[in-house]
Amino acid sequence: MLRLQLIFKSNLLFIILLIHFSNILADENLIKIANEYVKLVDKSLGEYSVYSLSSETLSEGSPPTYKFYTKDNLLVAAIINVGHETWSNSYHYYYNNHKIVKYLKSTQGRIDNPPRKAIIYASNGKIIWKNEDAPSVSPDSVLTIFKLFTEINRKLANY
Protein backbone atom coordinates (compact mmCIF):
# COMPACT_ATOMS: atom_id res chain seq x y z
CA MET A 1 0.00 0.00 0.00
CA LEU A 2 2.83 2.39 0.86
CA ARG A 3 4.52 1.65 -2.48
CA LEU A 4 1.25 2.37 -4.31
CA GLN A 5 0.93 5.72 -2.48
CA LEU A 6 4.52 6.64 -3.38
CA ILE A 7 3.94 5.75 -7.02
CA PHE A 8 0.72 7.79 -7.03
CA LYS A 9 2.44 10.77 -5.37
CA SER A 10 5.41 10.63 -7.74
CA ASN A 11 3.06 10.38 -10.75
CA LEU A 12 1.00 13.26 -9.42
CA LEU A 13 4.16 15.32 -8.95
CA PHE A 14 5.23 14.43 -12.50
CA ILE A 15 1.84 15.51 -13.87
CA ILE A 16 1.97 18.79 -11.93
CA LEU A 17 5.51 19.47 -13.21
CA LEU A 18 4.47 18.53 -16.75
CA ILE A 19 1.53 20.95 -16.64
CA HIS A 20 3.74 23.69 -15.18
CA PHE A 21 6.46 23.30 -17.78
CA SER A 22 3.98 22.92 -20.63
CA ASN A 23 2.45 26.26 -19.57
CA ILE A 24 5.92 27.82 -19.60
CA LEU A 25 6.60 26.37 -23.05
CA ALA A 26 3.21 27.53 -24.27
CA ASP A 27 3.93 31.04 -22.96
CA GLU A 28 7.34 31.01 -24.66
CA ASN A 29 5.65 30.02 -27.92
CA LEU A 30 3.07 32.80 -27.51
CA ILE A 31 5.91 35.28 -26.86
CA LYS A 32 7.61 34.23 -30.10
CA ILE A 33 4.33 34.50 -32.01
CA ALA A 34 3.65 37.98 -30.56
CA ASN A 35 7.14 39.19 -31.46
CA GLU A 36 6.84 37.83 -35.01
CA TYR A 37 3.46 39.55 -35.36
CA VAL A 38 5.02 42.85 -34.22
CA LYS A 39 7.85 42.47 -36.74
CA LEU A 40 5.31 41.88 -39.50
CA VAL A 41 3.26 44.91 -38.49
CA ASP A 42 6.36 47.12 -38.29
CA LYS A 43 7.44 46.03 -41.78
CA SER A 44 3.95 46.75 -43.14
CA LEU A 45 3.25 50.14 -41.51
CA GLY A 46 3.44 51.87 -44.89
CA GLU A 47 0.61 49.67 -46.20
CA TYR A 48 -1.91 50.66 -43.51
CA SER A 49 -4.24 53.63 -43.36
CA VAL A 50 -2.98 56.18 -40.86
CA TYR A 51 -4.91 58.56 -38.62
CA SER A 52 -2.77 61.20 -36.94
CA LEU A 53 -3.51 63.46 -33.98
CA SER A 54 -1.25 66.22 -32.73
CA SER A 55 -1.43 69.47 -30.84
CA GLU A 56 0.76 72.48 -30.24
CA THR A 57 1.76 74.11 -27.00
CA LEU A 58 3.98 76.91 -25.80
CA SER A 59 5.72 74.73 -23.20
CA GLU A 60 9.31 73.53 -23.51
CA GLY A 61 8.42 69.92 -24.21
CA SER A 62 6.34 68.86 -27.13
CA PRO A 63 2.86 67.41 -26.62
CA PRO A 64 2.12 63.84 -27.62
CA THR A 65 1.53 62.95 -31.24
CA TYR A 66 -0.60 59.95 -32.04
CA LYS A 67 -0.55 57.74 -35.10
CA PHE A 68 -3.16 55.03 -35.48
CA TYR A 69 -2.44 52.40 -38.14
CA THR A 70 -5.51 50.56 -39.39
CA LYS A 71 -6.44 47.79 -41.76
CA ASP A 72 -10.07 47.08 -42.64
CA ASN A 73 -11.16 49.60 -39.96
CA LEU A 74 -9.35 47.66 -37.24
CA LEU A 75 -6.57 49.18 -35.20
CA VAL A 76 -3.31 47.35 -35.90
CA ALA A 77 -0.85 49.65 -34.15
CA ALA A 78 -0.84 52.93 -32.25
CA ILE A 79 2.36 54.90 -31.82
CA ILE A 80 2.48 57.79 -29.39
CA ASN A 81 5.55 60.02 -29.35
CA VAL A 82 6.25 62.45 -26.53
CA GLY A 83 9.14 64.85 -26.95
CA HIS A 84 11.12 66.50 -24.21
CA GLU A 85 13.81 69.16 -24.57
CA THR A 86 16.54 66.84 -25.86
CA TRP A 87 15.00 63.36 -25.86
CA SER A 88 11.72 61.57 -26.50
CA ASN A 89 9.68 58.52 -25.55
CA SER A 90 7.80 56.33 -28.02
CA TYR A 91 4.94 54.16 -26.85
CA HIS A 92 3.91 51.42 -29.26
CA TYR A 93 0.69 49.44 -28.89
CA TYR A 94 0.11 46.47 -31.20
CA TYR A 95 -3.37 45.01 -31.65
CA ASN A 96 -4.92 42.04 -33.40
CA ASN A 97 -8.71 42.26 -33.85
CA HIS A 98 -8.77 45.12 -31.30
CA LYS A 99 -7.03 42.93 -28.69
CA ILE A 100 -3.69 44.07 -27.34
CA VAL A 101 -0.75 41.89 -28.35
CA LYS A 102 2.23 43.93 -27.18
CA TYR A 103 3.10 47.22 -25.50
CA LEU A 104 6.57 48.63 -26.11
CA LYS A 105 8.21 51.76 -24.70
CA SER A 106 11.48 53.10 -26.04
CA THR A 107 13.49 56.22 -25.30
CA GLN A 108 15.58 58.10 -27.85
CA GLY A 109 18.22 60.77 -27.38
CA ARG A 110 19.12 60.22 -23.74
CA ILE A 111 22.75 59.78 -22.78
CA ASP A 112 22.00 56.91 -20.37
CA ASN A 113 20.22 55.02 -23.19
CA PRO A 114 17.60 53.26 -21.04
CA PRO A 115 16.50 49.77 -22.15
CA ARG A 116 13.25 49.20 -23.99
CA LYS A 117 10.31 48.16 -21.84
CA ALA A 118 7.63 45.76 -23.00
CA ILE A 119 4.56 43.79 -21.98
CA ILE A 120 3.30 40.86 -24.06
CA TYR A 121 -0.29 39.69 -23.74
CA ALA A 122 -2.14 36.47 -24.51
CA SER A 123 -5.33 36.76 -26.58
CA ASN A 124 -7.38 36.72 -23.36
CA GLY A 125 -5.55 39.84 -22.10
CA LYS A 126 -3.42 37.94 -19.59
CA ILE A 127 0.16 39.20 -19.31
CA ILE A 128 2.55 36.43 -20.34
CA TRP A 129 5.80 38.41 -20.20
CA LYS A 130 6.87 41.83 -18.95
CA ASN A 131 9.79 43.96 -17.89
CA GLU A 132 7.51 46.94 -17.17
CA ASP A 133 4.87 47.09 -14.45
CA ALA A 134 2.16 48.81 -16.47
CA PRO A 135 1.81 50.80 -19.68
CA SER A 136 1.93 54.58 -19.32
CA VAL A 137 -1.54 54.67 -20.89
CA SER A 138 -3.66 51.53 -20.79
CA PRO A 139 -4.19 49.65 -24.07
CA ASP A 140 -7.95 49.99 -23.54
CA SER A 141 -7.63 53.79 -23.27
CA VAL A 142 -5.63 53.94 -26.51
CA LEU A 143 -8.28 51.81 -28.22
CA THR A 144 -11.02 54.10 -26.87
CA ILE A 145 -9.22 57.20 -28.23
CA PHE A 146 -8.94 55.49 -31.62
CA LYS A 147 -12.62 54.51 -31.67
CA LEU A 148 -13.76 58.03 -30.69
CA PHE A 149 -11.48 59.62 -33.29
CA THR A 150 -12.68 57.35 -36.10
CA GLU A 151 -16.33 57.81 -35.09
CA ILE A 152 -15.95 61.61 -35.20
CA ASN A 153 -14.20 61.37 -38.58
CA ARG A 154 -16.98 59.18 -39.96
CA LYS A 155 -19.69 61.58 -38.73
CA LEU A 156 -17.92 64.67 -40.09
CA ALA A 157 -17.32 63.00 -43.45
CA ASN A 158 -21.07 63.27 -44.08
CA TYR A 159 -20.96 67.10 -44.09
N, C-alpha and C positions, 0 to 999 in steps of 0.2 A: 504494500500500500504506500509506504514511504517513497519507494522508487517511482511509482506511478505519479505521486504528487510532484516529485522533483522533475520528472519528464514534462508534466503538464506546465509547471512553473517555468521551466527553461523554454518550452515551446511558446508559452504566452509572452515571455520576455523577448524571444526572437520575433514574434509577430509585432509586438509593440515597437521594437527597433526597426523592423522592416517598414512599418507604416511611417515612422518618424523620418527615416532616411528617404523613403519614396516621396514624402512631402517636400523634403529639401531638394531632391533631384527635380521634382516637378516645378518648384519655385525657380530653380536655376534655369530650367528650360523656358519658363515664362519670361524670365529676365532676358535671356538671349532673344526670344521672339520680340519682346518689347523694344530692345535695342536695335534689332534689324528693322522693325517697323519705323522707328525714328530715323534711321539712316535713309530709308526709302522716302519718307516724307521730306526730309531735308534735301535730298537730291531732286525732288519733284516740285519744290516750292514755286518755281517759275511757271508751272503748269496749272496752278490753282487760281481761282478768283481771289482777289485780295480786297478787303475792306480795311481802311486805315482811319484812325482817330488820332488827333493831336490837338494840343492847345499851346498857347503862348503865355508867358508870364514875365514879370519884370524882376523876378528873383535871380539869384546867382546860379542856381542849378536849373536844369531844364526839366519841364514837366514830362510825365510819361507819354510815350507814343505807343499806340496799339496797332498791331497788324493781325488781322484775322484771315487765315487761309482756309478757303472752303472748296469743297467738291460736291456737286449735286445738292447744294444748300445745307450740307453738313459741315460743321467745324472740324477741320483736320489739325490745324495748329494755330496757336495764338502766341505772338511774340510781343512782349512788353519791354521797352527800353526806357531806362531812367538815367539821365545824365547828371553828373555832378560837375564840379569845377574842372577837374582834370581826369576823371575816370567815370565809368558807367557800369550799370548792372543790366543784364539781359535775363528776362524770365521767359522760359519757353514752356508751353503747355501743349502736349500732343494728345489728340483725341481719336477714337475710333467709334463711329456711330454715337457721337456725343458722350462717350464714356472716356474718362481720363485714362491714359496709358502711362504717360511719364511727365514729370515736372523736372525742369532743369534750370538751375541758376548759375550764371557765369558772370565774372567781373573782368572788365577790360581797363587797361591803363593805370592800374595801381602798381606801385613798386614792389609790394609784398606778394603780388601775384597769387591771390587766394585760390584754393582748389575749387573746382566746380562742385556744386551740390545737386543732388538728385533724389527723387522718390519715384519708384516704379510700382505700378498698381496692377492687380489682377482685374479681370473683367467685372468682378463683383464689387470693385472699389477697395478691396482689402490691400493694404500696403504689403508688398512682398520683398522689397529692398529699399533701404534709405540710408543716406548719410547726412540728412537734414531733418530736423524735427517736424517742421510744417512749412508748406509753401507760404510765401509772403502774402499772396492773395489766394484764396481757396479756388480750386479748379471749378467748383460749382458757381462761384461768383463771376469768374471769367466767362463761363458759358452763359450765364444770365446777361452779362453785358453784351455779349455777341447776339443773343436772341433779341434783346431790346433794340439794339442798333439795326439789325436786319429787319425787324418789324417796322420800325420808323421809316427806314428806307423804302420798304415795300409800300407803306401807306402814302408817302410823299411822292412816289413815282406815279401815282394816279392823278396828280395835279399838274 
